[in-house]
Structures are given as C-alpha cells and as structure tokens.
Amino acid sequence: MTDRRVGSIRVLTPLKPDGSTDPSRAVSFVGEAQLLTPAGVLPLVFEIEAKSLSDAIEKFAAGAAVALERTRREIEQLRREAASQIVVPTGIPPGFDPRGGPGPGGAPPGGPKIHLR
C-alpha cells in the first residue's frame, strides 16, 4: 500500500502451504520510506506494531522517526570507526627528505644518472 508521496506500507499476510490465508498468525506491517542525503537516497525500512492497516497508517510517522534516528546513530558509529582507522605519522623518519632522495650524506642531489654506451 502506498500514497506515492511519503512512503509505503507492506502488508505481510501469513499463508498456509496451500496458499490460503492463515488466521492463526498475525498480519505484519512493514513501513518503507526514503531519506535524501548528499550521498544519495537512503532507504528506511521498519516494522510497525499494528492490528490493522488504519492503525499502521497512524503509526507510520512515529515508526519512520525511530528508523531515522536509528540510521543516524549507525552512520555516526561508522564515521567514528572510519576516523579511528586513519593513521597519522608522529614525525618525519630520520634521513627522510621531502624534496626527494635519501637526504644529507646519501646520494648526490638530482638522483642517479643514466649512461648509455
């Protein structure tokens, strides 16, 4: 079910092996929405605790807000993990010359010369 504006609600009806509905099990409602981010579209999928479709429609916004907050926390956690993996050197190693070459006392400046015979 969708209003084609805000999102969709999937109505998952339990079935028996012969394809008929199984009234002994509850119908599940799953909300779906999309969040537009600078990196692209991020899907939000969340279960809605409801007894009927009209009840699920009423609870859709609250479920989407919870899913959005959960997604925000997960993104922040991923950012923290990525930031902790960045290796920053504590200093320049001895003998390192950022201009190239091994530095003082090493090979002459300008690098090796190629001689053809």
N, CA, C and O atoms as a MOPAC input file, in Angstrom:
PM7 MOZYME 1SCF
protein

 N      0.85200 1    -1.16400 1     0.00000 1
 C      0.00000 1     0.00000 1     0.00000 1
 C      0.90100 1     1.23100 1     0.00000 1
 O      1.88500 1     1.27700 1     0.73800 1
 N      0.57900 1     2.21200 1    -0.80900 1
 C      1.37400 1     3.43600 1    -0.84700 1
 C      0.50000 1     4.62800 1    -1.21200 1
 O     -0.51000 1     4.49900 1    -1.90500 1
 N      0.91900 1     5.79300 1    -0.72400 1
 C      0.25600 1     7.02500 1    -1.14100 1
 C      1.06800 1     7.70100 1    -2.24500 1
 O      0.66900 1     8.74700 1    -2.75700 1
 N      2.20400 1     7.10800 1    -2.61200 1
 C      3.11800 1     7.58800 1    -3.65100 1
 C      3.65800 1     8.97800 1    -3.34600 1
 O      4.10100 1     9.68100 1    -4.25500 1
 N      3.62700 1     9.38700 1    -2.06800 1
 C      4.18200 1    10.67100 1    -1.66800 1
 C      5.17000 1    10.50100 1    -0.52500 1
 O      6.31100 1    10.95400 1    -0.61600 1
 N      4.74200 1     9.85400 1     0.54500 1
 C      5.56700 1     9.75900 1     1.74400 1
 C      6.30400 1     8.43400 1     1.82400 1
 O      7.49900 1     8.41000 1     2.11700 1
 N      5.62200 1     7.34900 1     1.57400 1
 C      6.24100 1     6.04400 1     1.70000 1
 C      5.25300 1     4.93900 1     1.40100 1
 O      4.19500 1     5.15600 1     0.81000 1
 N      5.63500 1     3.73400 1     1.83200 1
 C      4.80700 1     2.55400 1     1.57500 1
 C      4.66300 1     1.75100 1     2.84800 1
 O      5.50900 1     1.80500 1     3.74000 1
 N      3.58200 1     1.00900 1     2.91200 1
 C      3.38800 1     0.04200 1     3.98600 1
 C      3.14400 1    -1.30300 1     3.31900 1
 O      2.20700 1    -1.46900 1     2.53800 1
 N      3.99900 1    -2.25000 1     3.64200 1
 C      3.80400 1    -3.61400 1     3.14300 1
 C      2.93800 1    -4.36100 1     4.15400 1
 O      3.21100 1    -4.35600 1     5.35400 1
 N      1.91500 1    -4.98800 1     3.65400 1
 C      1.03700 1    -5.80000 1     4.49000 1
 C      1.42700 1    -7.25100 1     4.23000 1
 O      1.16600 1    -7.79100 1     3.15600 1
 N      2.05200 1    -7.87200 1     5.22100 1
 C      2.53200 1    -9.25100 1     5.07900 1
 C      1.51200 1   -10.18700 1     5.72500 1
 O      1.41400 1   -10.27500 1     6.94900 1
 N      0.76800 1   -10.87000 1     4.88900 1
 C     -0.28800 1   -11.76600 1     5.34900 1
 C      0.25000 1   -13.18900 1     5.37900 1
 O      0.70900 1   -13.69600 1     4.35500 1
 N      0.19900 1   -13.84800 1     6.54700 1
 C      0.69300 1   -15.22400 1     6.62100 1
 C     -0.18100 1   -16.17900 1     5.80100 1
 O     -1.40600 1   -16.06000 1     5.77000 1
 N      0.47100 1   -17.10700 1     5.15600 1
 C     -0.22700 1   -18.08300 1     4.31200 1
 C      0.06100 1   -19.49900 1     4.77900 1
 O      1.07100 1   -19.77400 1     5.42700 1
 N     -0.84800 1   -20.37700 1     4.43500 1
 C     -0.65400 1   -21.80800 1     4.66100 1
 C      0.06500 1   -22.37500 1     3.44000 1
 O      0.13100 1   -21.70300 1     2.41000 1
 N      0.60600 1   -23.59100 1     3.52300 1
 C      1.29400 1   -24.19000 1     2.36900 1
 C      0.43000 1   -24.27600 1     1.10800 1
 O      0.95800 1   -24.26800 1    -0.00400 1
 N     -0.89200 1   -24.35700 1     1.27400 1
 C     -1.76300 1   -24.44400 1     0.09300 1
 C     -2.08300 1   -23.06700 1    -0.50800 1
 O     -2.78700 1   -22.98500 1    -1.51400 1
 N     -1.57200 1   -21.98800 1     0.09800 1
 C     -1.78000 1   -20.64200 1    -0.43500 1
 C     -2.91800 1   -19.88300 1     0.20500 1
 O     -3.09600 1   -18.69700 1    -0.07300 1
 N     -3.69300 1   -20.52900 1     1.05300 1
 C     -4.78800 1   -19.82300 1     1.72900 1
 C     -4.23700 1   -19.05100 1     2.92900 1
 O     -3.18000 1   -19.38700 1     3.46300 1
 N     -4.97000 1   -18.00900 1     3.34600 1
 C     -4.50700 1   -17.21400 1     4.48400 1
 C     -4.56600 1   -18.03000 1     5.76000 1
 O     -5.42100 1   -18.89900 1     5.93000 1
 N     -3.62400 1   -17.72300 1     6.66500 1
 C     -3.53200 1   -18.43700 1     7.94100 1
 C     -3.99800 1   -17.49900 1     9.05300 1
 O     -3.21300 1   -16.67700 1     9.52700 1
 N     -5.26400 1   -17.60500 1     9.48100 1
 C     -5.78600 1   -16.68900 1    10.50500 1
 C     -5.19300 1   -16.91500 1    11.89400 1
 O     -5.39300 1   -16.09100 1    12.78700 1
 N     -4.46900 1   -18.01300 1    12.09000 1
 C     -3.87900 1   -18.27900 1    13.40700 1
 C     -2.62600 1   -17.42900 1    13.65900 1
 O     -2.14400 1   -17.35100 1    14.78900 1
 N     -2.10700 1   -16.80200 1    12.61600 1
 C     -0.92000 1   -15.93900 1    12.77300 1
 C     -1.28700 1   -14.50100 1    12.42600 1
 O     -2.15900 1   -14.24800 1    11.59400 1
 N     -0.60900 1   -13.57000 1    13.07600 1
 C     -0.91700 1   -12.14300 1    12.90400 1
 C     -0.32900 1   -11.59800 1    11.60400 1
 O      0.72200 1   -12.04200 1    11.14200 1
 N     -1.02600 1   -10.63500 1    11.03500 1
 C     -0.54300 1    -9.90900 1     9.85800 1
 C      0.55300 1    -8.95500 1    10.32500 1
 O      0.42700 1    -8.34200 1    11.38500 1
 N      1.62800 1    -8.82400 1     9.54100 1
 C      2.71700 1    -7.89900 1     9.86800 1
 C      2.66200 1    -6.70600 1     8.92700 1
 O      2.27200 1    -6.83100 1     7.76600 1
 N      3.06000 1    -5.54500 1     9.44400 1
 C      3.10000 1    -4.32200 1     8.65100 1
 C      4.52800 1    -3.79300 1     8.66500 1
 O      5.13100 1    -3.63800 1     9.72700 1
 N      5.06300 1    -3.51700 1     7.48300 1
 C      6.43200 1    -3.01200 1     7.34900 1
 C      6.37500 1    -1.68200 1     6.61300 1
 O      5.87100 1    -1.59800 1     5.49300 1
 N      6.89900 1    -0.64100 1     7.25800 1
 C      6.94000 1     0.68000 1     6.64400 1
 C      8.20900 1     0.85500 1     5.83800 1
 O      9.26500 1     0.33400 1     6.19800 1
 N      8.10000 1     1.59700 1     4.74000 1
 C      9.25400 1     1.88500 1     3.88700 1
 C      9.20700 1     3.35400 1     3.49400 1
 O      8.16700 1     3.86800 1     3.08300 1
 N     10.34400 1     4.01900 1     3.62500 1
 C     10.46600 1     5.41900 1     3.21100 1
 C     11.88000 1     5.62100 1     2.69600 1
 O     12.71900 1     4.72700 1     2.80700 1
 N     12.14500 1     6.78400 1     2.13800 1
 C     13.47700 1     7.09000 1     1.62700 1
 C     13.93600 1     8.41800 1     2.19200 1
 O     13.15400 1     9.36000 1     2.32500 1
 N     15.22100 1     8.47800 1     2.52300 1
 C     15.83600 1     9.69400 1     3.02900 1
 C     16.81200 1    10.19600 1     1.97600 1
 O     17.71200 1     9.46400 1     1.56400 1
 N     16.64200 1    11.42800 1     1.54300 1
 C     17.55600 1    12.01000 1     0.55900 1
 C     18.75400 1    12.58900 1     1.29100 1
 O     18.59500 1    13.43400 1     2.17200 1
 N     19.96300 1    12.13700 1     0.93000 1
 C     21.20000 1    12.61900 1     1.53600 1
 C     22.11300 1    13.13300 1     0.43500 1
 O     21.87000 1    12.86400 1    -0.74200 1
 N     23.16800 1    13.87300 1     0.79900 1
 C     24.13200 1    14.30500 1    -0.21700 1
 C     24.78600 1    13.12900 1    -0.94800 1
 O     25.21900 1    13.26900 1    -2.09200 1
 N     24.85500 1    11.96500 1    -0.28100 1
 C     25.46600 1    10.78500 1    -0.89200 1
 C     24.47500 1     9.99300 1    -1.73800 1
 O     24.87100 1     9.05400 1    -2.43000 1
 N     23.20700 1    10.35100 1    -1.69500 1
 C     22.19400 1     9.64200 1    -2.46700 1
 C     20.99900 1     9.27200 1    -1.60500 1
 O     20.84900 1     9.76300 1    -0.48700 1
 N     20.16200 1     8.41200 1    -2.13200 1
 C     18.93900 1     8.00000 1    -1.43900 1
 C     19.26400 1     6.88200 1    -0.45700 1
 O     19.94400 1     5.91500 1    -0.80100 1
 N     18.77100 1     7.02700 1     0.77000 1
 C     18.99200 1     6.02900 1     1.81100 1
 C     17.63600 1     5.41900 1     2.17800 1
 O     16.74700 1     6.13800 1     2.63500 1
 N     17.46200 1     4.10900 1     1.98900 1
 C     16.16700 1     3.50000 1     2.31200 1
 C     15.98300 1     3.33700 1     3.82300 1
 O     16.92500 1     2.99900 1     4.54100 1
 N     14.77800 1     3.57900 1     4.28600 1
 C     14.41000 1     3.33700 1     5.68000 1
 C     13.33400 1     2.26100 1     5.67400 1
 O     12.29000 1     2.42700 1     5.04300 1
 N     13.58300 1     1.16300 1     6.36900 1
 C     12.62500 1     0.05800 1     6.45500 1
 C     12.42400 1    -0.23900 1     7.93500 1
 O     13.39100 1    -0.37700 1     8.68400 1
 N     11.16500 1    -0.33800 1     8.35300 1
 C     10.88200 1    -0.51700 1     9.77400 1
 C      9.57500 1    -1.27600 1     9.95100 1
 O      8.64500 1    -1.13800 1     9.15600 1
 N      9.52400 1    -2.08000 1    11.00700 1
 C      8.30000 1    -2.81900 1    11.30400 1
 C      7.36200 1    -1.91600 1    12.09800 1
 O      7.80300 1    -1.14600 1    12.95100 1
 N      6.08000 1    -2.01500 1    11.81200 1
 C      5.06600 1    -1.21600 1    12.50000 1
 C      4.20400 1    -2.16500 1    13.32900 1
 O      3.58100 1    -3.08000 1    12.79200 1
 N      4.17600 1    -1.93800 1    14.63900 1
 C      3.33200 1    -2.74400 1    15.52500 1
 C      1.89900 1    -2.23400 1    15.38800 1
 O      1.56000 1    -1.18400 1    15.93200 1
 N      1.06600 1    -2.96500 1    14.67200 1
 C     -0.30800 1    -2.53100 1    14.43500 1
 C     -1.22300 1    -3.73700 1    14.29000 1
 O     -0.78200 1    -4.84100 1    13.97000 1
 N     -2.51300 1    -3.49900 1    14.53200 1
 C     -3.52900 1    -4.54800 1    14.40800 1
 C     -4.27100 1    -4.47800 1    13.07600 1
 O     -4.86100 1    -5.46200 1    12.62900 1
 N     -4.23500 1    -3.28900 1    12.44000 1
 C     -4.95700 1    -3.11700 1    11.17900 1
 C     -4.18900 1    -2.13900 1    10.29900 1
 O     -3.25600 1    -1.48100 1    10.75900 1
 N     -4.58200 1    -2.04800 1     9.04500 1
 C     -3.92800 1    -1.11900 1     8.12600 1
 C     -4.11800 1     0.32400 1     8.58100 1
 O     -3.18200 1     1.12000 1     8.51100 1
 N     -5.31600 1     0.67200 1     9.04500 1
 C     -5.54200 1     2.04900 1     9.50500 1
 C     -4.68300 1     2.36300 1    10.72600 1
 O     -4.19400 1     3.48300 1    10.86600 1
 N     -4.49700 1     1.38700 1    11.60800 1
 C     -3.61600 1     1.55300 1    12.77000 1
 C     -2.16500 1     1.73100 1    12.30400 1
 O     -1.43500 1     2.55700 1    12.85100 1
 N     -1.75300 1     0.96100 1    11.30300 1
 C     -0.39100 1     1.07100 1    10.76200 1
 C     -0.16700 1     2.43700 1    10.11700 1
 O      0.91300 1     3.01300 1    10.24200 1
 N     -1.18100 1     2.95400 1     9.43200 1
 C     -1.06400 1     4.28000 1     8.81200 1
 C     -0.86600 1     5.34300 1     9.88200 1
 O     -0.04900 1     6.24800 1     9.71000 1
 N     -1.60500 1     5.24600 1    10.98800 1
 C     -1.46200 1     6.20600 1    12.08500 1
 C     -0.07800 1     6.13600 1    12.72100 1
 O      0.45200 1     7.15800 1    13.15700 1
 N      0.51600 1     4.94000 1    12.78100 1
 C      1.80900 1     4.75300 1    13.44600 1
 C      2.99600 1     4.88800 1    12.49200 1
 O      4.14500 1     4.77700 1    12.91800 1
 N      2.73000 1     5.12700 1    11.20600 1
 C      3.79700 1     5.19600 1    10.20100 1
 C      4.81300 1     6.28700 1    10.53300 1
 O      6.01400 1     6.02200 1    10.52400 1
 N      4.36400 1     7.50000 1    10.82300 1
 C      5.27400 1     8.62300 1    11.07400 1
 C      6.17400 1     8.35800 1    12.27800 1
 O      7.37100 1     8.64200 1    12.23100 1
 N      5.60800 1     7.81800 1    13.35300 1
 C      6.40900 1     7.51900 1    14.54200 1
 C      7.44600 1     6.44000 1    14.23700 1
 O      8.59100 1     6.53400 1    14.68000 1
 N      7.05200 1     5.42300 1    13.48800 1
 C      7.99400 1     4.36400 1    13.10900 1
 C      9.10500 1     4.88400 1    12.22200 1
 O     10.25900 1     4.48100 1    12.36700 1
 N      8.76400 1     5.78400 1    11.29900 1
 C      9.77900 1     6.37500 1    10.42200 1
 C     10.75700 1     7.22000 1    11.22800 1
 O     11.95500 1     7.21300 1    10.94900 1
 N     10.25800 1     7.94600 1    12.22500 1
 C     11.13700 1     8.76700 1    13.06700 1
 C     12.11700 1     7.89600 1    13.84600 1
 O     13.29400 1     8.23800 1    13.96400 1
 N     11.64100 1     6.77800 1    14.37600 1
 C     12.51700 1     5.85000 1    15.10100 1
 C     13.56400 1     5.26200 1    14.15200 1
 O     14.73900 1     5.17300 1    14.50500 1
 N     13.14500 1     4.86500 1    12.95900 1
 C     14.08000 1     4.30600 1    11.97200 1
 C     15.10700 1     5.34400 1    11.54800 1
 O     16.27800 1     5.01400 1    11.36000 1
 N     14.68400 1     6.59200 1    11.39600 1
 C     15.60500 1     7.66600 1    11.02700 1
 C     16.64000 1     7.88700 1    12.11800 1
 O     17.82500 1     8.03800 1    11.82000 1
 N     16.22000 1     7.91000 1    13.36600 1
 C     17.15800 1     8.10300 1    14.48200 1
 C     18.12700 1     6.92600 1    14.57400 1
 O     19.32000 1     7.12600 1    14.80300 1
 N     17.63100 1     5.70800 1    14.40000 1
 C     18.49900 1     4.52300 1    14.43300 1
 C     19.53500 1     4.59800 1    13.31300 1
 O     20.70600 1     4.28700 1    13.52600 1
 N     19.10600 1     5.00700 1    12.12600 1
 C     20.01900 1     5.14100 1    10.98400 1
 C     21.05600 1     6.22100 1    11.24400 1
 O     22.22800 1     6.04500 1    10.91200 1
 N     20.63900 1     7.34300 1    11.83800 1
 C     21.57100 1     8.42800 1    12.16100 1
 C     22.64800 1     7.94200 1    13.12900 1
 O     23.82700 1     8.24700 1    12.95000 1
 N     22.24400 1     7.18100 1    14.16300 1
 C     23.21600 1     6.64500 1    15.12600 1
 C     24.18400 1     5.67500 1    14.44400 1
 O     25.38200 1     5.69900 1    14.72600 1
 N     23.67600 1     4.82600 1    13.55100 1
 C     24.53800 1     3.88000 1    12.83500 1
 C     25.54000 1     4.61200 1    11.94600 1
 O     26.70100 1     4.21000 1    11.86600 1
 N     25.10700 1     5.67800 1    11.28000 1
 C     26.01700 1     6.45500 1    10.42800 1
 C     27.09300 1     7.11700 1    11.27700 1
 O     28.26300 1     7.12100 1    10.89400 1
 N     26.71500 1     7.67800 1    12.42600 1
 C     27.70400 1     8.29600 1    13.32200 1
 C     28.71400 1     7.25600 1    13.80500 1
 O     29.90900 1     7.54000 1    13.88300 1
 N     28.23800 1     6.05400 1    14.12800 1
 C     29.14600 1     4.98700 1    14.56600 1
 C     30.11700 1     4.62100 1    13.44100 1
 O     31.30800 1     4.43500 1    13.69400 1
 N     29.62800 1     4.51700 1    12.21200 1
 C     30.50100 1     4.21000 1    11.07200 1
 C     31.52700 1     5.31600 1    10.86100 1
 O     32.68000 1     5.03400 1    10.53400 1
 N     31.12400 1     6.57000 1    11.04300 1
 C     32.07200 1     7.68900 1    10.91400 1
 C     33.15900 1     7.61200 1    11.97100 1
 O     34.33500 1     7.82600 1    11.67600 1
 N     32.76500 1     7.30200 1    13.22000 1
 C     33.76600 1     7.17900 1    14.29300 1
 C     34.74700 1     6.04900 1    13.99000 1
 O     35.95400 1     6.20300 1    14.17900 1
 N     34.22600 1     4.91300 1    13.51900 1
 C     35.10200 1     3.78500 1    13.19000 1
 C     36.05000 1     4.14200 1    12.05600 1
 O     37.22800 1     3.78700 1    12.10200 1
 N     35.55500 1     4.83500 1    11.04100 1
 C     36.40800 1     5.23100 1     9.91700 1
 C     37.46800 1     6.22500 1    10.37000 1
 O     38.61400 1     6.15000 1     9.92600 1
 N     37.10300 1     7.15500 1    11.25000 1
 C     38.06200 1     8.15500 1    11.73100 1
 C     39.14500 1     7.50700 1    12.58200 1
 O     40.28800 1     7.96600 1    12.57300 1
 N     38.80900 1     6.44800 1    13.31900 1
 C     39.81000 1     5.80400 1    14.16800 1
 C     40.78700 1     4.96300 1    13.35400 1
 O     41.81300 1     4.53600 1    13.88400 1
 N     40.49300 1     4.71500 1    12.08000 1
 C     41.38600 1     3.92400 1    11.23900 1
 C     42.38400 1     4.77400 1    10.47500 1
 O     43.25000 1     4.23200 1     9.78700 1
 N     42.28600 1     6.09100 1    10.57800 1
 C     43.21700 1     6.97100 1     9.87700 1
 C     44.54400 1     6.95300 1    10.62200 1
 O     44.58400 1     7.20100 1    11.82700 1
 N     45.63000 1     6.66200 1     9.91100 1
 C     46.95200 1     6.60500 1    10.51100 1
 C     47.64200 1     7.93700 1    10.26700 1
 O     47.81100 1     8.36900 1     9.12600 1
 N     48.03800 1     8.57900 1    11.36100 1
 C     48.72400 1     9.86500 1    11.26800 1
 C     50.15100 1     9.65400 1    11.75700 1
 O     50.34400 1     9.22000 1    12.89300 1
 N     51.16900 1     9.95100 1    10.92200 1
 C     52.54600 1     9.77300 1    11.37700 1
 C     52.86100 1    10.74500 1    12.50900 1
 O     52.39500 1    11.88400 1    12.51500 1
 N     53.66400 1    10.27500 1    13.46800 1
 C     54.00700 1    11.12400 1    14.61300 1
 C     55.17200 1    12.04500 1    14.30600 1
 O     55.36200 1    13.03700 1    15.00900 1
 N     55.94500 1    11.75700 1    13.29700 1
 C     57.07100 1    12.60200 1    12.92900 1
 C     57.67800 1    12.13000 1    11.62800 1
 O     57.28700 1    11.09800 1    11.08300 1
 N     58.64000 1    12.89500 1    11.13200 1
 C     59.32700 1    12.52800 1     9.89200 1
 C     60.43800 1    11.54700 1    10.24500 1
 O     61.22700 1    11.81900 1    11.15000 1
 N     60.51900 1    10.41800 1     9.55500 1
 C     61.56800 1     9.44200 1     9.85100 1
 C     62.95300 1    10.04400 1     9.61500 1
 O     63.11500 1    10.89100 1     8.73700 1
 N     63.95100 1     9.61700 1    10.38800 1
 C     65.30800 1    10.13900 1    10.20000 1
 C     65.81600 1     9.84100 1     8.78800 1
 O     65.61600 1     8.74600 1     8.26300 1
 N     66.47500 1    10.83400 1     8.18400 1
 C     67.04700 1    10.66600 1     6.85700 1
 C     66.05700 1    10.88600 1     5.73300 1
 O     66.42400 1    10.77100 1     4.56400 1
 N     64.80700 1    11.19800 1     6.05400 1
 C     63.81000 1    11.41800 1     5.01300 1
 C     63.87800 1    12.85900 1     4.54100 1
 O     63.85100 1    13.78800 1     5.34900 1
 N     63.96800 1    13.04200 1     3.23000 1
 C     63.98900 1    14.38000 1     2.64600 1
 C     62.74100 1    14.52400 1     1.79000 1
 O     62.62300 1    13.83900 1     0.77500 1
 N     61.79500 1    15.40000 1     2.16500 1
 C     60.56000 1    15.52200 1     1.40400 1
 C     60.77100 1    16.00700 1    -0.02300 1
 O     59.86400 1    15.88500 1    -0.84600 1
 N     61.95300 1    16.56100 1    -0.34600 1
 C     62.24600 1    17.01500 1    -1.70800 1
 C     62.65300 1    15.85600 1    -2.60400 1
 O     62.81000 1    16.03700 1    -3.81100 1
 N     62.82400 1    14.68100 1    -2.04200 1
 C     63.24200 1    13.51700 1    -2.82100 1
 C     64.65800 1    13.12400 1    -2.46100 1
 O     65.42600 1    13.93600 1    -1.94500 1
 N     64.99400 1    11.90200 1    -2.73100 1
 C     66.34300 1    11.42200 1    -2.42800 1
 C     66.47200 1    11.02000 1    -0.97600 1
 O     65.57800 1    11.29600 1    -0.17600 1
 N     67.57600 1    10.36800 1    -0.61700 1
 C     67.74500 1     9.87800 1     0.73800 1
 C     68.14200 1    10.95700 1     1.74000 1
 O     68.17800 1    10.66600 1     2.93600 1
 N     68.44300 1    12.18400 1     1.32100 1
 C     68.77200 1    13.23600 1     2.27500 1
 C     70.26400 1    13.42100 1     2.44500 1
 O     71.05200 1    12.87200 1     1.67400 1
 N     70.67000 1    14.20600 1     3.46800 1
 C     72.08800 1    14.52300 1     3.67600 1
 C     72.92900 1    13.26800 1     3.87300 1
 O     72.52200 1    12.31900 1     4.54300 1
 N     74.09400 1    13.29200 1     3.28100 1
 C     75.01300 1    12.16500 1     3.42800 1
 C     74.68300 1    11.00700 1     2.52300 1
 O     75.38700 1     9.99700 1     2.56500 1
 N     73.66500 1    11.09400 1     1.71500 1
 C     73.26200 1     9.99900 1     0.84000 1
 C     73.74300 1    10.25800 1    -0.56900 1
 O     74.83600 1    10.78900 1    -0.76700 1
 N     72.95400 1     9.89500 1    -1.53100 1
 C     73.31100 1    10.08100 1    -2.93900 1
 C     73.36200 1    11.57100 1    -3.26700 1
 O     72.72700 1    12.37600 1    -2.58700 1
 N     74.11100 1    11.94200 1    -4.30000 1
 C     74.19200 1    13.34900 1    -4.67000 1
 C     72.83000 1    13.87000 1    -5.11900 1
 O     72.00600 1    13.10000 1    -5.61200 1
 N     72.58300 1    15.18600 1    -4.95300 1
 C     71.29400 1    15.73200 1    -5.36000 1
 C     71.05200 1    15.52900 1    -6.85000 1
 O     71.99000 1    15.48300 1    -7.64600 1
 N     69.78100 1    15.41000 1    -7.21200 1
 C     69.43200 1    15.23200 1    -8.61600 1
 C     69.17900 1    13.79100 1    -8.97900 1
 O     68.67500 1    13.52000 1   -10.07000 1
 N     69.50100 1    12.86700 1    -8.12400 1
 C     69.22800 1    11.46300 1    -8.38300 1
 C     70.26600 1    10.82800 1    -9.28800 1
 O     71.19600 1    11.50500 1    -9.72400 1
 N     70.12900 1     9.54200 1    -9.57900 1
 C     71.11300 1     8.82800 1   -10.39300 1
 C     71.04100 1     9.26200 1   -11.85600 1
 O     69.99800 1     9.67600 1   -12.36100 1
 N     72.19000 1     9.14800 1   -12.51000 1
 C     72.27300 1     9.48500 1   -13.93200 1
 C     72.28900 1     8.18400 1   -14.72900 1
 O     72.88200 1     7.19600 1   -14.29600 1
 N     71.64400 1     8.18200 1   -15.88200 1
 C     71.63200 1     7.01200 1   -16.75500 1
 C     72.67300 1     7.24600 1   -17.84200 1
 O     72.64000 1     8.26400 1   -18.53300 1
 N     73.59700 1     6.30000 1   -17.99200 1
 C     74.64400 1     6.39100 1   -19.00700 1
 C     74.42600 1     5.30100 1   -20.03700 1
 O     74.31300 1     4.13000 1   -19.67400 1
 N     74.36400 1     5.65400 1   -21.30800 1
 C     74.22000 1     4.68800 1   -22.38700 1
 C     75.56500 1     4.50800 1   -23.06600 1
 O     76.26300 1     5.50000 1   -23.27300 1
 N     75.96300 1     3.30500 1   -23.42100 1
 C     77.23600 1     3.04800 1   -24.09200 1
 C     77.04600 1     2.82800 1   -25.53300 1
 O     78.01500 1     2.59800 1   -26.25600 1

